[in-house]
């Protein structure tokens, strides 16, 4: 399971946006996003480039910090 920290989420809509963005990436499944901690986790069904994950999150207005 891969884990990242997303900065800038403040509401349920934010959490859903991050979930949707990650779920749309090839090789990503079982996405879980915790609004309170800013942690997002997901399973990789095939290798996923961290740069692709970061770009997908930044595209919707958030920042990956870890």
C-alpha angles and dihedrals in degrees: 000000000000121000132199135171117230120202123206104037112135108158146026091268089058091051092050092048091054091045091051094046093050094043090055093060118100111252095022123115140153095034117191122183123188111204095196097053098029090231121143123188133182142167120246113223086182130006113293121202110235089219089060091051091049092048092050091052094045091048090064093047105266134109130234108221102170 
